[in-house]
């Protein structure tokens, strides 16, 4: 079993972001609508914490929230972002994920556990 590292925790109006060595872990707040302006936060995190090294974005969908899928068009432009992983035991997210990944031109995966996501994160970073 892969151990979680200690990360830098950040809080924003839309949720919690934890920065680890090679990934960012995000939990959005209940009822939030994720818009393209949230990319400014991702870009700032990437520039501050991942300068010169690749990383993966992992979102843990614990709460219900809405996503403007066009957000992924800008997210994909973050050069050192190598992939996007959704963690949710809820199988209903599979349909939403299929739509979301149409807007994201990098690896995009869905897993039901964080352990699976962390294993796949390492694979994505090698690709």
C-alpha positions as CSV (number, residue, x, y, z in Angstrom):
1,X,0.0,0.0,0.0
2,X,1.4,3.4,-1.0
3,X,1.7,5.9,1.8
4,X,0.4,9.5,1.5
5,X,3.1,12.0,2.0
6,X,2.7,15.1,4.1
7,X,1.7,18.0,1.9
8,X,1.3,21.8,2.0
9,X,-2.4,22.6,2.7
10,X,-4.0,25.6,1.1
11,X,-7.6,26.8,1.5
12,X,-9.6,28.7,-1.1
13,X,-13.1,29.9,-1.4
14,X,-14.0,26.9,-3.5
15,X,-12.2,24.1,-1.5
16,X,-9.0,22.7,-0.1
17,X,-5.8,22.1,-2.1
18,X,-2.9,20.0,-0.8
19,X,0.4,20.1,-2.7
20,X,2.6,17.1,-2.6
21,X,5.9,16.4,-4.2
22,X,4.5,15.3,-7.6
23,X,0.8,15.9,-7.4
24,X,-1.9,18.4,-6.3
25,X,-4.9,17.0,-4.4
26,X,-8.1,18.9,-4.5
27,X,-11.4,18.6,-2.6
28,X,-14.0,21.0,-3.8
29,X,-16.7,22.3,-1.4
30,X,-20.3,21.2,-1.6
31,X,-22.3,23.1,-4.2
32,X,-19.5,25.0,-5.9
33,X,-19.5,25.6,-9.6
34,X,-16.1,25.2,-11.0
35,X,-15.4,28.0,-13.6
36,X,-12.5,28.7,-15.9
37,X,-11.2,31.4,-13.5
38,X,-10.3,28.7,-11.1
39,X,-7.5,27.9,-13.5
40,X,-5.7,31.0,-12.2
41,X,-5.3,29.2,-8.9
42,X,-4.0,26.0,-10.6
43,X,-1.5,28.1,-12.6
44,X,-0.3,29.9,-9.5
45,X,0.1,26.6,-7.7
46,X,2.0,25.1,-10.6
47,X,4.3,28.1,-10.9
48,X,4.9,28.2,-7.2
49,X,5.2,24.6,-6.2
50,X,6.0,22.7,-9.4
51,X,8.4,25.0,-11.2
52,X,10.6,22.9,-13.5
53,X,8.9,19.6,-12.6
54,X,5.9,17.6,-13.8
55,X,2.9,16.9,-11.7
56,X,-0.6,15.3,-11.7
57,X,-3.9,16.9,-10.7
58,X,-6.0,14.6,-8.5
59,X,-9.5,15.7,-7.5
60,X,-11.4,13.7,-4.9
61,X,-15.1,14.1,-5.6
62,X,-16.5,13.7,-2.1
63,X,-19.2,16.4,-2.4
64,X,-21.6,17.3,-5.1
65,X,-20.5,20.3,-7.3
66,X,-20.8,21.4,-10.9
67,X,-18.1,21.8,-13.5
68,X,-17.9,23.9,-16.6
69,X,-16.1,21.3,-18.8
70,X,-14.5,24.1,-20.9
71,X,-12.2,24.7,-17.9
72,X,-10.2,21.8,-19.2
73,X,-9.3,23.6,-22.4
74,X,-7.2,26.1,-20.3
75,X,-6.1,23.5,-17.7
76,X,-4.5,21.4,-20.5
77,X,-2.3,24.4,-21.4
78,X,-0.3,24.1,-18.1
79,X,2.8,22.6,-19.6
80,X,4.1,20.6,-16.7
81,X,0.6,19.2,-15.8
82,X,0.9,15.6,-17.1
83,X,-2.5,14.2,-16.3
84,X,-5.8,14.6,-14.4
85,X,-7.3,12.0,-12.1
86,X,-10.8,11.9,-10.6
87,X,-11.3,9.8,-7.4
88,X,-14.8,8.8,-6.6
89,X,-16.5,5.6,-5.5
90,X,-19.7,7.0,-7.1
91,X,-20.1,5.2,-10.5
92,X,-22.4,8.1,-11.6
93,X,-19.3,10.2,-12.2
94,X,-18.3,7.9,-15.0
95,X,-20.7,9.6,-17.4
96,X,-19.6,13.1,-16.4
97,X,-16.0,12.1,-16.7
98,X,-16.5,10.9,-20.2
99,X,-17.8,14.3,-21.2
100,X,-15.1,16.2,-19.2
101,X,-12.3,14.3,-20.9
102,X,-13.5,15.4,-24.3
103,X,-12.2,18.9,-23.3
104,X,-8.8,17.7,-21.9
105,X,-6.1,16.6,-24.3
106,X,-3.9,14.9,-21.7
107,X,-4.3,11.7,-19.8
108,X,-7.6,11.7,-17.8
109,X,-8.6,8.8,-15.5
110,X,-11.3,7.9,-13.0
111,X,-10.6,5.6,-10.0
112,X,-12.7,4.7,-7.0
113,X,-9.9,4.8,-4.4
114,X,-7.0,7.1,-3.7
115,X,-4.7,4.2,-3.5
116,X,-5.5,3.3,-7.2
117,X,-5.1,7.0,-8.1
118,X,-1.7,7.2,-6.6
119,X,-0.5,4.1,-8.4
120,X,-1.8,5.5,-11.7
121,X,-0.3,8.9,-11.0
122,X,3.2,7.3,-11.0
123,X,2.4,5.7,-14.4
124,X,1.2,9.0,-15.8
125,X,4.3,10.8,-14.7
126,X,6.4,8.2,-16.6
127,X,4.5,8.7,-19.9
